[in-house]
């Protein structure tokens, strides 16, 4: 889902979760990034639906930002695939460890001792 109306419709029909995704990249010049529509979608569905995000997650700080903007889960497809392609299972393990280390550093630098402490007020510029 990449549009607020679609997210609201999904919530209205009772889905358990949605994935905010630009489907592998912006195929159209005017398509938004997943992270840019995340806050509006989270607001539209409230607590009725679990919201996850996919697309553009390359660093641990990206994970922190997505969670701060309301995502409940973050998908890391491309980094995972890059690790697998370069060094098999060890590559995947290395990528996941790097993302975790970067995420923990981002949390520390934001002053957030736990995931529940992440929020949009920690980001600059603040989301509109």
LOTOR-697752 format. One line per field, with one value per residue: residue number from 0; y, x, z of N, C-alpha, C, O in turn. Coordinates in pm, 1 decimal, padded with zeros to 6 digits, always signed. Atoms other than C-alpha are relative to their C-alpha. Layout:
# LOTOR-697752
pos c(NUM;...)
npy c(Y;...)
npx c(X;...)
npz c(Z;...)
capy c(Y;...)
capx c(X;...)
capz c(Z;...)
cpy c(Y;...)
cpx c(X;...)
cpz c(Z;...)
opy c(Y;...)
opx c(X;...)
opz c(Z;...)
END
This chain:
# LOTOR-697752
pos c(0;1;2;3;4;5;6;7;8;9;10;11;12;13;14;15;16;17;18;19;20;21;22;23;24;25;26;27;28;29;30;31;32;33;34;35;36;37;38;39;40;41;42;43;44;45;46;47;48;49;50;51;52;53;54;55;56;57;58;59;60;61;62;63;64;65;66;67;68;69;70;71;72;73;74;75;76;77;78;79;80;81;82;83;84;85;86;87;88;89;90;91;92;93;94;95;96;97;98;99;100;101;102;103;104;105;106;107;108;109;110;111;112;113;114;115;116;117;118;119;120;121;122;123;124;125;126;127)
npy c(-00117.1;-00123.3;-00112.0;-00005.6;+00052.7;+00145.7;+00045.5;-00014.6;+00103.5;+00127.2;+00001.0;+00009.9;+00136.0;+00088.7;+00066.9;-00004.5;-00077.7;-00046.1;-00035.2;-00122.3;+00036.4;-00053.1;+00116.9;+00023.4;-00120.7;-00094.6;+00028.9;-00125.9;-00113.4;-00072.1;+00087.0;-00035.7;+00103.8;+00062.6;-00073.3;-00130.6;+00014.4;+00078.9;-00065.8;-00024.4;+00129.1;+00039.5;-00081.9;+00039.9;+00130.4;+00004.5;+00126.7;+00108.1;+00082.0;-00004.6;-00060.6;+00030.2;-00075.6;+00066.2;-00090.5;-00103.4;+00027.1;+00041.7;-00021.9;+00009.1;-00126.9;+00003.8;+00079.1;-00086.2;-00103.4;+00061.5;+00030.8;-00128.8;-00053.4;+00079.4;+00137.8;+00102.2;+00093.4;-00050.8;+00106.5;-00033.7;+00089.8;-00014.1;+00029.6;+00145.0;+00063.1;-00034.5;+00085.2;+00136.9;+00010.5;-00017.8;+00093.8;+00103.7;-00015.4;-00088.1;-00136.0;-00041.8;-00021.0;-00122.8;-00114.5;-00016.2;-00050.8;-00140.6;-00078.9;-00005.5;-00090.2;-00136.5;-00033.9;-00026.6;-00127.3;-00105.0;-00013.8;-00067.4;-00139.2;-00067.0;-00003.7;+00089.5;+00125.1;+00113.3;-00027.8;-00077.4;-00139.0;-00065.1;-00073.6;-00100.9;-00117.2;+00017.4;-00014.1;-00134.0;-00088.7;+00071.9;+00026.9;-00100.3)
npx c(+00085.8;-00078.1;+00093.4;+00075.9;+00135.4;-00010.3;-00026.0;+00125.1;+00091.0;-00046.9;+00037.3;+00145.5;+00047.4;-00042.8;-00129.9;-00078.6;-00122.3;-00031.1;-00139.2;-00016.4;-00106.1;+00006.4;-00006.6;-00131.5;-00061.1;+00092.7;+00009.5;+00043.3;-00074.1;+00078.8;+00039.2;-00071.0;-00073.7;+00079.6;-00015.1;+00065.8;+00144.0;+00021.1;+00071.3;+00139.6;+00068.8;+00011.3;+00107.7;+00128.6;+00048.4;-00002.1;-00041.0;+00080.4;-00080.1;-00145.3;-00059.1;-00141.0;-00051.1;-00094.7;-00052.5;-00094.7;-00064.9;-00137.2;-00084.3;+00068.7;+00068.3;+00125.8;+00091.3;+00041.2;+00089.3;+00128.3;+00069.6;+00036.6;+00114.0;+00118.3;-00001.4;-00015.2;-00098.4;-00077.7;-00048.6;-00135.5;-00022.2;-00120.1;-00124.5;-00002.7;-00036.3;-00139.6;-00082.4;+00011.6;-00068.2;-00144.6;-00069.6;+00090.5;+00058.5;-00086.4;+00027.0;+00127.6;-00025.6;-00079.3;+00088.3;+00093.3;-00078.6;-00032.5;+00121.5;+00030.7;-00096.8;+00033.6;+00126.5;-00027.9;-00070.8;+00098.0;+00084.6;-00079.2;-00020.1;+00129.1;+00038.6;+00114.0;-00047.4;+00076.5;+00077.8;+00118.2;-00040.5;-00015.2;+00117.2;-00032.5;-00061.3;-00144.8;-00051.6;-00015.2;+00107.7;+00118.8;+00093.7;+00108.4)
npz c(+00000.0;+00007.3;-00002.1;-00124.8;+00020.9;+00005.1;-00137.1;-00075.3;+00048.7;-00054.7;-00142.0;-00007.7;+00029.5;-00106.5;+00010.5;-00122.5;+00020.1;+00134.3;+00025.5;+00077.7;+00092.8;+00135.6;+00088.5;+00056.7;+00054.2;+00060.7;+00142.6;+00059.5;-00055.8;-00099.7;-00111.5;-00123.7;-00071.7;-00106.5;-00126.9;+00006.5;-00023.3;-00121.9;-00110.3;+00035.6;-00002.6;-00140.9;-00056.2;+00059.4;-00046.8;-00145.4;-00060.4;+00057.9;+00089.9;-00013.8;+00119.2;+00025.4;+00113.3;+00088.7;+00102.0;-00038.1;-00128.2;+00029.5;-00117.7;-00128.3;-00026.8;+00074.9;-00082.8;-00111.1;+00053.1;+00033.5;-00125.3;-00060.8;+00075.9;-00028.1;+00049.0;-00103.6;+00051.4;+00112.8;+00087.1;+00046.0;+00112.7;+00081.7;-00072.6;-00023.0;+00127.3;+00029.4;-00085.2;+00049.4;+00128.7;-00012.0;-00088.0;-00047.9;-00132.9;-00079.4;+00046.4;-00058.6;-00142.1;-00012.7;+00028.1;-00112.0;-00113.2;+00027.7;-00018.2;-00143.2;-00062.7;+00041.6;-00063.6;-00141.5;-00006.1;+00028.6;-00119.2;-00102.5;+00039.4;-00012.8;-00140.9;-00017.0;-00059.8;+00050.5;+00120.6;-00038.2;-00020.4;+00129.5;+00046.0;+00100.4;-00063.2;-00001.9;+00135.7;+00054.0;-00043.9;-00044.8;+00109.5;+00015.0)
capy c(+00000.0;+00343.8;+00558.1;+00671.1;+00587.0;+00230.6;+00194.2;+00324.5;+00085.9;-00206.1;-00111.6;-00074.4;-00426.0;-00573.6;-00664.4;-00738.0;-00561.6;-00363.2;-00303.4;+00049.5;-00011.2;+00149.8;-00199.6;-00217.8;+00135.8;+00440.0;+00313.8;+00648.6;+00974.9;+01108.9;+00809.1;+00885.7;+00697.8;+00460.2;+00661.2;+00984.9;+00848.0;+00638.0;+00900.0;+00983.8;+00616.5;+00542.6;+00829.5;+00710.4;+00353.7;+00427.1;+00119.2;-00084.5;-00224.2;-00317.9;-00108.9;-00232.9;-00062.9;-00189.5;+00005.4;+00214.4;+00053.9;+00033.7;+00140.2;+00096.0;+00465.5;+00404.8;+00139.9;+00382.8;+00653.2;+00417.1;+00300.9;+00661.2;+00747.0;+00470.2;+00152.1;-00160.0;-00359.3;-00295.5;-00515.7;-00533.8;-00718.5;-00570.9;-00565.6;-00927.6;-01026.3;-00837.9;-01027.8;-01358.9;-01290.7;-01189.5;-01445.2;-01677.2;-01736.0;-01566.3;-01259.7;-01247.7;-01284.4;-01005.7;-00770.9;-00834.2;-00778.5;-00453.4;-00327.7;-00417.6;-00238.6;+00069.6;+00061.5;+00040.5;+00331.7;+00538.4;+00467.9;+00576.4;+00893.3;+00975.8;+00925.2;+00643.8;+00360.7;+00140.2;+00110.6;+00247.6;+00567.5;+00636.0;+00899.1;+01164.6;+01430.2;+01283.7;+01343.5;+01651.9;+01805.9;+01710.5;+01541.7;+01776.7)
capx c(+00000.0;+00131.6;-00181.6;-00367.5;-00708.1;-00595.2;-00462.9;-00788.9;-00989.4;-00774.4;-00832.6;-01205.6;-01235.8;-01048.8;-00698.3;-00455.6;-00156.4;-00039.1;+00298.5;+00374.6;+00577.7;+00661.5;+00684.7;+01057.1;+01125.6;+00968.3;+00865.8;+00703.4;+00890.2;+00606.7;+00562.6;+00649.3;+00900.2;+00758.7;+00896.7;+00741.5;+00385.1;+00435.0;+00328.5;+00008.2;-00082.0;-00009.3;-00239.1;-00512.8;-00526.9;-00455.9;-00429.1;-00666.6;-00387.7;-00024.1;+00184.3;+00512.3;+00736.7;+00936.2;+01161.8;+01470.7;+01584.0;+01961.8;+02097.6;+02013.3;+01924.5;+01659.4;+01505.9;+01501.9;+01340.9;+01070.3;+00986.5;+00987.1;+00735.2;+00501.7;+00597.5;+00565.5;+00802.1;+01066.1;+01150.0;+01509.2;+01488.6;+01770.0;+02041.4;+01952.4;+01979.8;+02309.6;+02454.7;+02328.4;+02467.6;+02811.2;+02877.6;+02582.5;+02446.3;+02748.5;+02676.5;+02316.5;+02429.7;+02683.3;+02424.2;+02176.3;+02447.4;+02554.9;+02195.2;+02145.6;+02464.8;+02373.0;+02018.3;+02144.5;+02382.1;+02100.5;+01882.1;+02161.9;+02229.3;+01857.9;+01843.8;+01590.3;+01661.9;+01391.2;+01184.5;+00880.6;+01081.3;+01113.0;+00877.6;+00857.6;+00965.4;+01318.5;+01353.8;+01476.2;+01319.9;+01000.7;+00746.8;+00480.2)
capz c(+00000.0;-00088.1;-00072.1;+00239.5;+00091.9;+00020.0;+00374.4;+00520.2;+00299.5;+00411.9;+00775.1;+00713.1;+00571.6;+00867.0;+00752.3;+01033.4;+00879.0;+00580.4;+00423.3;+00310.4;-00002.4;-00331.9;-00480.3;-00536.1;-00640.7;-00784.5;-01126.0;-01196.7;-01150.5;-00938.9;-00705.3;-00343.3;-00133.3;+00126.6;+00419.2;+00292.1;+00312.8;+00627.4;+00886.1;+00701.8;+00662.3;+01029.7;+01125.5;+00887.7;+01020.7;+01385.8;+01601.8;+01383.1;+01165.9;+01216.3;+00977.5;+00834.5;+00581.2;+00288.3;+00059.1;+00105.7;+00430.5;+00394.9;+00736.1;+01100.9;+01121.3;+00853.7;+01080.5;+01372.7;+01158.4;+01029.8;+01381.9;+01506.5;+01234.7;+01347.8;+01164.2;+01376.8;+01157.6;+00894.2;+00597.0;+00479.2;+00147.3;-00057.3;+00211.2;+00291.2;-00075.5;-00116.8;+00179.0;+00043.5;-00303.9;-00180.0;+00092.8;+00136.2;+00485.4;+00644.6;+00430.9;+00551.3;+00911.7;+00863.6;+00710.3;+00991.9;+01254.5;+01084.0;+01073.7;+01439.3;+01544.5;+01341.4;+01481.3;+01839.1;+01772.6;+01622.0;+01925.3;+02158.1;+01960.3;+01961.5;+02338.8;+02306.5;+02553.4;+02399.6;+02085.6;+02268.8;+02327.1;+01954.4;+01818.6;+01550.0;+01799.0;+01785.0;+01410.8;+01230.8;+01046.1;+01223.4;+00995.4;+00862.0)
cpy c(+00123.3;+00123.4;-00007.6;-00059.7;-00152.4;-00058.1;+00006.5;-00107.1;-00136.4;-00012.0;-00019.2;-00140.7;-00104.5;-00072.9;+00014.5;+00091.2;+00046.5;+00026.9;+00124.7;-00023.2;+00067.4;-00109.9;-00013.8;+00121.0;+00088.0;-00019.0;+00122.3;+00113.0;+00067.0;-00085.8;+00036.0;-00116.4;-00054.7;+00082.0;+00132.9;-00008.6;-00074.3;+00074.6;+00021.7;-00129.7;-00048.5;+00077.2;-00047.3;-00130.8;-00012.4;-00132.8;-00119.2;-00100.9;+00012.6;+00054.4;-00035.3;+00080.8;-00081.4;+00104.3;+00104.5;-00021.7;-00057.9;+00010.2;-00014.9;+00127.8;+00007.7;-00079.1;+00085.3;+00106.0;-00058.6;-00032.3;+00127.9;+00060.7;-00088.6;-00139.6;-00095.8;-00106.3;+00057.5;-00117.9;+00042.6;-00086.6;+00015.7;-00023.5;-00150.2;-00071.7;+00029.6;-00086.9;-00143.4;-00017.6;+00007.8;-00106.6;-00103.3;+00030.4;+00091.4;+00146.2;+00054.4;+00030.6;+00130.9;+00124.1;+00025.7;+00054.0;+00147.3;+00088.8;+00012.8;+00095.7;+00145.0;+00047.3;+00034.5;+00132.6;+00116.0;+00023.8;+00076.4;+00147.8;+00081.4;+00014.1;-00086.4;-00132.9;-00124.4;+00040.4;+00084.4;+00147.8;+00075.2;+00069.6;+00108.4;+00124.8;-00011.0;+00026.4;+00147.2;-00008.7;-00080.5;-00025.9;+00103.2;-00052.1)
cpx c(+00090.3;-00088.5;-00085.9;-00139.6;+00000.7;+00023.4;-00127.2;-00101.0;+00039.3;-00038.5;-00150.1;-00051.3;+00057.9;+00131.4;+00074.8;+00121.7;+00009.2;+00149.9;-00000.4;+00121.3;-00019.9;+00031.8;+00133.6;+00066.0;-00103.8;+00001.3;-00047.6;+00076.9;-00073.2;-00041.3;+00080.6;+00082.4;-00089.4;+00004.5;-00075.2;-00150.0;-00031.3;-00076.1;-00148.6;-00081.0;-00018.8;-00113.5;-00136.5;-00053.6;-00000.3;+00049.2;-00076.6;+00083.1;+00146.8;+00057.1;+00148.2;+00043.3;+00103.8;+00047.3;+00092.5;+00070.3;+00137.8;+00092.6;-00083.3;-00073.8;-00131.6;-00105.3;-00052.7;-00098.8;-00137.4;-00080.1;-00044.8;-00122.4;-00123.7;-00004.7;+00016.9;+00101.6;+00064.5;+00053.3;+00133.0;+00040.6;+00131.6;+00128.7;+00017.9;+00048.1;+00145.5;+00094.6;+00001.7;+00081.0;+00151.9;+00067.7;-00094.0;-00057.3;+00083.5;-00021.4;-00129.3;+00018.4;+00075.0;-00086.6;-00094.0;+00073.5;+00036.7;-00122.4;-00035.4;+00093.8;-00030.7;-00129.4;+00021.5;+00073.2;-00096.1;-00090.7;+00074.4;+00017.0;-00129.2;-00043.6;-00120.3;+00049.0;-00073.4;-00080.8;-00122.9;+00032.5;+00021.8;-00129.8;+00041.6;+00065.9;+00152.9;+00064.9;+00010.7;+00022.1;-00121.4;-00093.1;-00112.2;-00131.2)
cpz c(+00000.0;+00007.9;+00126.0;-00016.3;-00005.1;+00139.1;+00083.6;-00041.8;+00056.3;+00147.4;+00015.9;-00026.6;+00095.2;-00018.1;+00132.1;-00012.9;-00144.5;-00008.4;-00086.4;-00088.9;-00134.4;-00101.2;-00071.7;-00061.3;-00064.8;-00151.1;-00077.7;+00067.1;+00115.3;+00119.2;+00124.5;+00054.0;+00110.8;+00128.1;-00002.1;+00024.9;+00130.0;+00109.5;-00027.2;+00003.2;+00143.3;+00067.3;-00050.3;+00056.2;+00151.3;+00052.3;-00057.3;-00076.7;+00037.0;-00130.5;-00005.5;-00121.6;-00074.8;-00100.4;+00056.6;+00132.1;-00029.2;+00119.9;+00126.8;+00035.0;-00077.4;+00078.5;+00115.1;-00047.6;-00030.8;+00125.8;+00070.2;-00069.0;+00008.5;-00056.4;+00117.7;-00039.8;-00124.0;-00079.3;-00061.8;-00118.9;-00072.9;+00077.7;+00025.1;-00125.5;-00036.0;+00083.2;-00048.3;-00128.4;+00013.7;+00084.6;+00061.7;+00137.4;+00088.0;-00039.0;+00058.0;+00147.9;+00022.5;-00022.9;+00117.2;+00122.4;-00019.9;+00022.4;+00148.1;+00072.6;-00033.6;+00066.0;+00147.4;+00017.5;-00024.7;+00120.5;+00109.3;-00033.2;+00007.2;+00145.5;+00029.4;+00057.9;-00050.0;-00122.1;+00032.1;+00019.9;-00130.8;-00037.9;-00096.7;+00057.8;+00005.3;-00136.0;-00040.0;-00150.5;+00042.7;-00118.4;-00001.0;+00051.0)
opy c(+00128.9;+00236.0;-00115.5;-00131.3;-00216.4;-00161.8;-00086.3;-00163.5;-00214.2;-00117.6;-00092.6;-00181.2;-00223.0;-00175.3;+00108.6;+00153.3;-00011.5;+00048.5;+00124.7;-00039.7;+00082.0;-00081.6;-00041.4;+00108.8;+00045.4;+00036.2;+00136.3;+00108.3;+00122.3;-00035.3;+00058.9;-00232.2;+00013.0;+00103.3;+00180.4;+00089.4;-00079.8;+00020.9;+00004.2;-00130.1;-00098.4;+00019.9;-00054.4;-00145.6;-00103.2;-00190.3;-00231.2;-00216.6;+00122.4;+00011.4;-00010.4;+00129.9;-00159.5;+00182.9;+00183.1;+00065.1;-00172.7;-00048.5;-00008.1;+00122.9;+00072.4;-00043.2;+00085.9;+00131.7;+00001.6;-00008.7;+00131.9;+00132.2;-00058.9;-00212.7;-00065.4;-00186.2;+00140.0;-00211.2;+00158.4;-00145.6;-00080.9;-00097.0;-00203.1;-00158.2;-00058.2;-00136.8;-00207.4;-00117.3;-00054.1;-00139.5;-00158.7;+00146.0;+00171.1;+00234.9;+00170.3;+00132.8;+00207.1;+00221.6;+00140.1;+00140.9;+00226.2;+00194.1;+00119.4;+00175.2;+00231.3;+00162.9;+00134.1;+00206.3;+00217.4;+00138.1;+00165.4;+00233.3;+00202.4;+00086.8;-00058.4;-00212.7;-00235.2;+00159.0;+00171.8;+00231.5;+00196.4;+00014.5;+00140.8;+00198.3;+00089.3;+00029.0;+00231.9;-00086.1;-00192.0;+00057.6;+00152.0;+00018.6)
opx c(+00190.3;-00038.9;-00129.1;-00186.8;-00090.8;-00032.9;-00157.7;-00170.2;-00046.7;-00083.3;-00195.0;-00152.7;+00026.3;+00153.1;+00051.0;+00164.6;-00051.4;+00217.7;-00054.2;+00233.3;-00132.4;+00069.5;+00137.9;+00173.7;-00214.9;+00085.9;-00018.7;+00102.9;-00010.6;-00107.4;+00201.2;+00059.4;-00181.8;-00098.4;-00120.0;-00209.8;-00146.8;-00174.5;-00231.9;-00196.3;-00125.8;-00191.6;-00232.2;-00174.8;-00062.9;+00144.0;-00062.8;+00043.6;+00194.5;+00017.8;+00223.8;-00040.4;+00179.3;-00032.4;+00053.5;+00145.9;+00149.9;+00200.8;-00206.2;-00178.6;-00225.9;-00223.0;-00172.6;-00198.9;-00239.0;-00200.8;-00152.6;-00200.6;-00225.8;-00099.9;+00087.2;+00145.6;+00005.6;+00110.0;+00151.5;+00148.6;+00207.2;+00214.6;+00128.6;+00135.4;+00216.5;+00194.8;+00106.8;+00151.3;+00224.9;+00183.8;-00065.4;-00082.5;+00028.0;-00016.4;-00135.8;-00029.4;+00042.8;-00076.6;-00110.9;+00020.9;+00030.5;-00111.9;-00076.9;+00049.3;-00029.6;-00139.6;-00031.3;+00045.3;-00090.0;-00120.8;+00018.2;+00002.8;-00125.6;-00138.5;-00195.6;+00109.0;-00020.7;-00098.3;-00159.8;-00057.8;+00043.2;-00238.3;+00160.0;+00133.7;+00220.3;+00187.4;-00065.9;+00107.1;-00143.1;-00104.2;-00154.7;-00231.9)
opz c(+00071.7;+00008.6;+00166.5;+00072.1;+00046.8;+00174.2;+00158.7;+00042.9;+00097.6;+00192.2;+00103.9;+00030.2;+00085.1;+00046.7;+00207.8;+00084.4;-00234.5;+00092.0;-00197.1;-00040.6;-00182.3;-00214.9;-00191.6;-00119.6;-00096.5;-00221.5;-00196.5;+00187.4;+00205.7;+00209.9;+00115.8;+00019.0;+00156.1;+00192.1;+00102.2;+00069.5;+00172.3;+00160.4;+00061.7;+00046.6;+00178.2;+00143.2;+00026.8;+00072.4;+00205.9;-00001.2;-00008.2;-00090.3;+00065.8;-00238.9;+00088.4;-00197.3;-00016.9;-00151.7;+00142.9;+00175.7;-00071.9;+00119.5;+00123.3;+00099.3;-00031.8;+00079.1;+00143.0;+00019.2;+00004.0;+00130.3;+00129.4;-00006.3;-00053.5;-00028.8;+00214.1;+00042.9;-00193.9;-00022.4;-00098.9;-00118.0;-00083.7;+00029.0;+00015.4;-00118.8;-00084.9;+00031.9;-00051.4;-00144.7;-00063.7;+00060.2;+00167.9;+00171.1;+00163.7;+00046.1;+00098.8;+00197.2;+00113.7;+00051.6;+00159.4;+00192.0;+00074.4;+00085.3;+00193.6;+00155.4;+00054.1;+00107.1;+00196.8;+00112.0;+00044.8;+00154.7;+00173.1;+00054.1;+00029.6;+00174.8;+00122.6;-00014.1;-00040.2;-00149.9;-00046.3;+00018.9;-00130.1;-00019.8;-00106.1;-00014.0;+00029.0;-00146.8;+00005.8;-00194.3;-00004.7;-00208.2;+00103.8;+00046.0)
END
